[in-house]
Amino acid sequence: MNLLSRLSKYIFRSWYALLLSVTCMLVSTYLQVYIPKISGAIIKNILEAGDFRALLYLVMQSIALTCLLGVFSFLQRYANSYFSQKVVYDIRNDLYKAVQRQSFAFFDRTETGQIMSRATTDIDRIRGFLGFHITSLIGSIFLLIGIMLSMLSISLVLTLFCLSITPLLTVVFMFFGKRIRDVVHKAREQYGTLTSVLWENVSGVRTIRSLATEDYERQKFHNLNKAYYQSMLQAVRLRSAFMPISTLLSGSITAFIYWYGGLQVIGNQLTIDQLFVFSTYAAMLTQPISRIGDVWSSYQRMAAAGERIFEIIDAMPDIKDKPGAIEMPPIKGHVIFENVSFGYDNNHLILKNVSFEVKPGETVALLGPTGSGKSTIIRLIPRFYDPTHGRILIDGYDIRDVKVESLRRQIGIVSQEIFLFNATIKENIAFGKPNATMDEIINAAKIAKAYDFIMELPQGFNTIVGEGGITLSGGQKQRIAIARALLMNPRILILDDSTSSVDVNTEYEIQQALSTLLKDRTTFIITQRISTIRNADKIIVLNNGEIVEEGTHEELIRKRGLYYKIYQSLFEAQKEVLPPKSKEEDMKIIVGGAIKYGSMAKGTAISCQ
């Protein structure tokens, strides 16, 4: 389906505004062609009849028609603006819906800047074409026809001369128009880059200053700013060169008209008023020609923008409800992975034949080196991705057989990368449950140990957190995120290193608060905290996408496998902050195994991030 066919769906929704715009434009075009004739009649009356009453009538008629032209021009512009804004309003809504329904794989392969560009610059190009060039093309064609017919009715020779010059005018307009548009387009891209760099500098000002790279960033901004400045100067030079050339051509046409037309007047083949009217039409001739020349290049830009927009709108999400998908009943939390393999592409599997079972209410800690597949497992549970092979069952239901929304409503996630909206703390906590009462919000904040610091803020729960929660510390943001997840009262809870940015005391408070809550929930935890790992009902150890060990803390310590090595590394790093009892117990286990602190062989330290 071509672009115009796609746009027609949106255009027909606002056909009445387009019809009004075209009607007003046709009336305006007729008045533009007719008003010079009134002016000619006024001159003729002054020179020949000398009738004051007729002169007054013609002047009043000219004023009335000019006012009428203004009214119809206003209506045409208003209707046209309404039409174009309504069309892009509908397209923008459809684009947003399309982005919202896309799966995570779409965002993995699509840059954020590309999505933003389609939602802003590309949308604006469609608005510009629909809001000006469609009716401008129709109006310019009718105006050109009206001017030519009126000129022919006055002088065939002068009209043919003007027609012979028209191709030259068209070439000049298109030559300069294309170059000016190209330079301006380049300048806009440079301005976008300049804006992005400025945004990055403002957002990353702490990093820039901590690394003392201010001079480098200033020079980078200076170079980009200079390139933008030079492009804008080039556009000014082209416009400045175009104006005198255009004026020279127009002046030459006018001079020839007055010379040849003057001879016609002297020879009584033309009258003064006819010469005046003809010269007026000749001056009007350049306007529709230049507009018609602009339409094609504008359409090309709009077509490219439209293709990029509909590329997203037409993109089918990888994760969607299958035909006949059912609502997920209230979850108990029984999770089974059956021979699950997964890869972001077919050439490289992140998970390989992973199978395990988690009973309702169990807490499972996922452990393993970087890239072992821990995060992939927790992304598969809420169906952010589908397994390449195998299946995932929750309470006996294959998660591909239930509606995605009904599944995710019952799963709470606190990720390592916390995102808070530029809204109040209350709104951020209640984001997953907009109808939550204030008591529910406060209770969730208390459980997450966020209540005390919230009440210390100037406006409490009504405090605006800023873009990305910039006014809060990392630990505070994570406690807000935990409160947000708890408010949803999920049956399955996923904590992806959710206490990594809090101090030991705060983490201990959160763990104490969560200990009772987690008893009735199936919980998956990715963490480096020993206290969290020890308290898990089950520990699953992964390496290279495969489960290499599974069991409780005590069972895995005695196996002296990969978990044993990872735990040694973590214990050595965290022994200063472990509770005395925990430290003593672990020391007995490790020493009993004939391995003391620091006795790991060189090169065997393993990160579990």
N, C-alpha and C positions, 0 to 999 in steps of 0.2 A: 504494500500500500504506500503510495507516494505521499510526500509531505502535505501537499495541498488537500488531499483526501483526508488525512489525519486532522488537519486544522479545521476542515469544514465542519466536523462534529462540534467543535467549540464555537465556530462562527455562527452556526445555525441556532445555538442557544440564545444568542443576542441579535437575531436577525432584525428585530424591530429597531434597534439602535443604529445598525448599519443602514437600514432602509431610510431612516430619518436623516442620517448623515449624508447619504447620496442625494436624497431629494433636495435638501438645503444647499448642497454643493452645486447641483444643477441650476437651481434658482440663482445662486450667487454668480455662477458662470454667465448666465444669461444677462444679469445686471451689469457685470463687468464689460460685456460686449456692447450693451445698449447705452450705457452712460456716456461714452465718448460721442455718440451721435447727438445726444442732448447738448453736449458742449459745442459741437459743430453748429447745431441749430441756433444756439445763443449768439455765436460769432456772426452767423448769417443774418440774424435779426438786427444786430448792431450795425453791420455794414450796409445792409440793403433796406430793410423795412423801417427800422428806427421806431418800431412800435413799443412803447414803454410797457403797456399792459402785457403784450406777448412776451417781452423780455422778462418781466417779473414772473410770469407764469412758468417760463422755461427754467429760470433760476430756482424757483420753489420746487419745481419738478425734479431738478437735479439734486437739490438738498434732500428731498424726500426719498429719492431712489438710493442716494448714498447712505442715508440712515437705514433704509430697508436692507441694503447690502450688508451693513454692519450687523443688523439683527440676524440675518440668515447665516452670515459668517460665524457669529457667536454660536448659534444653534448647531451649525455644522461641526465646529470644533468641539463643542461640549458633547454632542452625540458620538462623535468619533472617539473622543477620549474615554467616554463611558464604555463604548464598545470594546476598545483595545484593552482597557483596564479589566473589564469583565472577562475577556478571553484569557488574559494572562493570569487572572485570579483563579480561574478554573484549572488552567494548566499547572500553575504553581501548587494548587491543592493536590492534583493527581501526582505530581512529581514527589511531593512530600509523602503521600500515601505509599508510593512505590518504594521510596527510600526506607520507610518504616517497615515494610513487609519483607525487605531483603534479608537474607540470611547472613551469618557472620562471614561466610566465604566471599560474599560480594565486597564487603569492606576490607577484607584481606587483600584483594586485588585492585581495589579502587582507591585512589588518593582522596583524602578529605577535600583538598583544594579543588579537585576536579568536580566533586559534587557541589561544592559551594559556587563554583564558576557557573555551572549549569543553572543553579537556582537564582542567580543574580544577573550576571552579564548576559548569558544566553536568553534568559527570559526577557530581559530588557530589549534585546535586539528584535525579538518577536513583537513586543509591544510597540517599538518604534516603527516597524514596517506596517503593522496593522493600523496603528494610530495615525499614520501620516501618508505612507506611500500608496496604499490601495486606493483611497479616495483621491489622493493627489494625482495618481495616474489617470483615473476616470475623468477628473475635473480638468486636467491638463489636456487630454485628448479633445474633450468637448470645447475647451477654450481655444485651442489651436484651430480647430475646424471653424468655430465661430469667427475668429479673427481673420482667417484666410478668406472665408466667404464674404466678410464685410470689406476686406481689402480689394477683392476681385470686383465687387460692385462699384468701386471707386476708380481703380486704374489697373488694367491688365499688365501693362509694362512694368509699373512699379512693383506689383505683386510678384511677377516673374523674377525681378531682380532680387527681391527679398528671399524668394524661394531658392535662388541660386546661391545666396550667401548662407542659408540655413545649414547646409552640411558643414561648412567651415566653422560656424558657431558651435555646432554639435561636437565636432572634433576637439575644439578648444576646451569646451566645457568638460568633456569626458577625459581629456588628457590631464588637465589640472585637477579635476574632481577625483580621478583614480589615485593620483599621487598624493593629494592632500589626505584622502581617506586612508591610504596605506601608512602614511607617516603618523596620522592621528591614532590608527589602530596599534601601531608599534608603541606609540607614547602611552596608550592606555595599558598595554601589557607591562611596560616599564613602571608605570604608576602602581599597578597591582603588585609587582615585585617589591617596589619601594615600600608600599603599605605593609606587605608581609614581613619585610625585614624590620620595619619599625615596630610592628606588633610583637615579633620575636624578641626584640631588644627590651621592650617594656615588660614582657612576660618573664624573660630570663635575666632581668637586671641583676639579680643576686648572683647568678652563676657567672655573668660577665665580670662583675666586680670582684668576685672571689678569685677568679682566674687572671685578673688584671689585664683583660683584653679590650679595654675601652678604646685604645688607639686603633687597634685593628678594626673594631666595629665601626668607629667613626670614619675610617678610610673607606671601608666597604660601602657604608651609607653614602659617603661623598661621591664615590664613583657611580653608584646607581642614580643618585640625584642629578649628577652632571649629565649622564646619558639621557635622562628624562628631559632635562633642561634643553639639551641640544636638539632633541627630537621636536620639542615644542617650538624652538626657534626656527627649525626647518619648515614646520607647518606654517609659521608666520611668514617666512620668506616666500613660500609658494603662494599663499593667499595674497601677499603684497604684490607679487608678480602678476597674478591672475587679474587683479582689479584694473590696472592700467591697460592691459591687453584687451580685456573685456570692454572697457570704456572706449578704447581706440576703435575697436570693431563697431561698437554701437554708434559711436560718433561718426564713423565713416558712412555707415548706412544712413544715418540722419542727414548728413551733408549731401549725399547723393539724392536723397528724397527731396530735400529742399531745392537742390539745383535743378533736377529734372522736373520736379513738380512745379517749381517756380516758372520754368519755361512753359509748362502746360497752362499755368494760370495766365501768363502774359499772352499766350495764344488763345485764351478763352476756351481751352479744352478742359480745364479744371477750375473750380472756384476755391477761394481762400479757405472756406470752412471745410471743403473736402480734403484739401491738403493738410489742414490741421488734424482732422480726424484720422487720416491715413498715417500721419507721423506718430500719432498717439498709439495706433494699433501696432506700428512697427516697433515702438519702444516696448510694448507689451509682449512682443513675440518671443523675446529671449526667456521669459519666465517659464512658460510651459515646456519649451525645448529643454532647458536645464533640468527641470523636474523629471521629465520622461527619461533623460539620460541617467538620472540618479536611481531610478527605480530598479533597474536590472542589477546594479552592483549591490544595492541594499537587499534585494531578494537573495542574492548569492550568500551574503553574510547571514541573513535570516534563515536560509535553508540549512546552512552548516550548523547554526545554533539549534534549529529545530531537530535535526538528526541526532545531535548529542543529547538533547532533552528526552526524545522518544526512545533513545537507546536505553535509558534508565527506566522510563515508564513501562517499556515492553519487556524488560528483563524479568524473567521468571525466577522466583526465589528457589534456592536448592532445598530449603526446608519449608514444607507447606502441608496442610491437611490433605490426606488422601481421600478420595471419594468414599463416603460412608464412614468417615472417622467419627468416633463417639466422644462424648464428654467424659473426662477422667473422673471417676467417682472419688469421694474423699480418700486421700492416701493414708495408708497405715505406715508405709515406709519400708516394705520388703523389696530390696533391690538385688537383681541378679544380672551379671554380665555373662553371656554365653558365647565363648569363642569369638570375642570382639577384636577385630583388627581395624585400624584406621590410618589413613594417610591424607595429607592435604593435597597430594597429587598421587597418581597411580604408580609412580616410580619409587616412592620412598614411604614406607609404613612407619608411623610413629608408635602405634600399638600393634602387637603381634599375638593374636590368639589368647587374649586376656579373658580369664574366667574367674569369678568370685561371687560370693553370696553375702549379703548384709541383711541381718534380721531387723525387724522394726525396733527402733529405740537404740540401736547400737551406734557407738561412735567409732569411726574408722579413721586412722591416721595414714596418709599416703606419704611414703618416704622414698627417696632415691636421688641419684645424681642429677645434675642439670640436663634436661632433654630426655629424661627417662620415660616421660609420658604421664606424669602426675596431673598437670593442668589439663591435658587432653581428656583424661577420664572425667574430671568434673565438668568439662564443657559438653560432654556427650550426655550426661544425666538429664539436664534440662533441654536437651535436643537442640543445642546451638549448631551442632553438626550431626550427621547420620553416620553410623559405622560403615566402613567399606565392606566388611564381612561380619557375620554374627548378628546378635540382637541383644537388646537391653530390655529387661522386664522390670516393671514396678507393680507390685501386688498382682503379679501374674499377667499384666497387660503389656504387650509389646508397645513401647512408647510411640512407634510409628503408626499405631492403630488408633490413637486418641488425638483429640484436638490439641494443638500446640499450646494455645492460650490456657486451656483448662489444666494442662500439665504444669506450666510455668507459674501459674497462680499459687500453686501449693509447694513451691520450692523457693527457699530464701537463700540469697547469695551475698556474701561479703567478700569482694575480691581484693587482691593485693593493691590494685590501682583504684583508689577511691575517687569517685566523681560526685561532687556536690553541685547542685544548681545555684545560680545567682538568685537566691530567694531566702526566705527566713529559715531558721533552724526548724521551726514547727513544720513548714511546708516540705523541707527536705526529709524529715523523719516520716511524714505522712505521705510521701510520694507514691509508695506502692499501695496505699489505702487512703485515698483522698477524703473518704467520709469518716475517718477515725475521729473519735471524740478527744477532747483535750486530756481527759483522764487517761485514756489509752496511750496517748503520746507521752505523757509524763511518766507513766508506768514503764514503758519501753525504755525511756531515757534513764530511769533509775536502774533497771536491770543491766543496761549497758554501761553503767557507771559514768553516764554523761550528764546527769541532772545537776550535780554540784557545780561543774564548771559553766554550765549553761546559765545557771542562776547568778553567777558572778559577772556575767556579761551585762552591759548597760541596759539592753532591752530584753534580756532573757530569751525566751523562745521566739520572740519577734525580731531577733537580731539578724540582719542580712549578712550572709557568710561571704559574699563577694564571688567573683568569677572563679569557679573551680574550688570554692571554699578557701580562698587565699588568706582570709583573716584568721583561720584556725590552724593549729599545729597538726602535724601528721597523726598524732595519737588522738586528738580531739575529733578529727575527721573520721578516723576509723571507728570511734565509739558512736558517732552519729550514724555511720553506715550500719553498724551492728544493731542499733536501735531501730533503724528503718527495716532491717530484715526481720527483727523480732516482732515488730508491729503487725506484720503480715501473718504471724502465727503459722509458719510453714511446718509441714510434717517432715520435710527433708530440708536440712540446713547444710549449706556448703560454705566453709570458711577457708579461703585461700590466703594463708599467711596473714590472717586478719589482725594479729597482735604484733606484727613485725615492727611497727613504728611506735609502740608504747613502751614506757619504761617498765622495769620489773615490778614495781609496786602496783602500777596501774594494771599490768597484765594479771597479776595475782588477784586483784579485785574483780577483774572481768571474769577470770576463770571460776572464782568462787560464785559469782552471780550466775554464770552459765551452767554450773555443775548440776543444779536442780532442774533447770529448764531443759537441758539436753537429754535427760532421762527418758522423756516421752517422744523424742525426735530421733530420726535417723540422721546422723551427722557425718559429713566427710570433711576432713581437716588436712590441709597442707601446711606444715609448720616446721620451724627449726627449734621451737621451744621444747626443751626436755620435759618440763612439767606437763605439757599438753600431750606429748607422745606417750609418756608413762601411763597416763590416765585413760588412754584409748582402750576400748574393748577388743579392738583388732588393729593390727598394723600390717599394711600391705607394702612390701618393698619392691620397687621396680628398678630395672636396669635394662637399657637399650630396648624399651618398649615391652618388656616381658616381666611377669611376676616371678621374682626369684625366691622370695620368702613371704610367709604369711603366718601370723600368730600373735600372741600377746607379747608384751615387753619381756617378761621373764623367759618365755619360751625361746624368743629370738636371740636374747643375750647368750643363752646357754648353747645355741647352735654355732656361735662364733663365725657367722657368715658376713654378708655385706652389711646387714643391720648393725652387727657388733662393731664393725669398723666405723660406720657412720656415727653410731652412738658415742664411741670413744672420742671422735673428733668434736662432736657437739658438747660432750661432757667436759672435755678439756677447756673448750672456749667459754663455757657457762658455769664452771664449778664455783666461781666466786659469788655467783648470785643465786645458787641453788639453796633451797631450805636445808638446814643441817641434817635432818632425818633422811631426806632424799639423797644427799651427798654421801652420807655414811653407808646407806644401803647399796648404792651403785659402786662405791669404792670396794665394798666387800665382794661384789660380783666380779668386778674387773680384776682386782688383785687375786681373787680366788682362781681366776682363769690364767694366772701367771703373766698378766700383762698390766703394767703400771702406767700412770700418766706419762705420756710422751714416749712410750716404748714402741709406738707404731713404726714400721719400717719407712724409710725415706721414700717419699713419692706416693704413699698410700692414703694420704689425707683426701677425703672425698667431700665435695660440697653437695648439699642437698637443697640448694636454692632452686 
